[in-house]
Amino acid sequence: MSFVCRRCGSCCRWPGCVKLLPGEAEAIAEFLGVPEQKFFADSTRLSPDRQWLALNERSDGSCIYLIVAPDGAAACGIEPVKPRQCRDFPERWNFPGWQNECPGVDEESVSHHE
C-alpha cells in the first residue's frame, strides 16, 4: 500500500480511543506548558477497557487537539509529541473503512492488496 498523509484530519475525526502509552501524557503536558495533574484532569479519561488513559474527544468524536483552519486544512495541536497511536496511522493502527475516509491512500495499491 502506498500512503502519503494529506493532513486532512480524517483519522483525527474518527471516534474511538487514542490510548496513551507510558510517558506520553507527561510529554504532552510539558509541551502544552500545563501541570501534569491539570492535563490528566482536563484532557484524559480511562479507556473503556480500563487498561489505559486515553485522550478526551469532542462531542463529535474528534480529537481535542485537532485544529481545523477556515480553509479546511487540518493540523495536530500536539504534533511534536502526538501519541504513538497517531504516529503509527495507518501502518500499525487504523480503523475499519479507513481507506474510504483517507485521501492519503493510493486506492490502486489498496485494491491490489485486499
C-alpha positions, 0 to 999 in steps of 0.5 A: 500500500502506498500512503502519503498523509494529506493532513486532512484530519480524517483519522483525527475525526474518527471516534474511538480511543487514542490510548496513551502509552507510558510517558506520553501524557507527561510529554504532552503536558510539558509541551502544552506548558500545563501541570501534569495533574491539570492535563490528566484532569482536563484532557484524559479519561480511562479507556473503556477497557480500563487498561489505559488513559486515553485522550478526551474527544469532542462531542463529535468524536474528534480529537481535542487537539485537532485544529481545523483552519477556515480553509479546511486544512487540518493540523495536530495541536500536539504534533511534536509529541502526538501519541504513538497511536497517531504516529503509527496511522495507518501502518500499525493502527487504523480503523475499519473503512479507513481507506474510504475516509483517507485521501492519503491512500493510493486506492490502486495499491489498496485494491491490489492488496485486499 
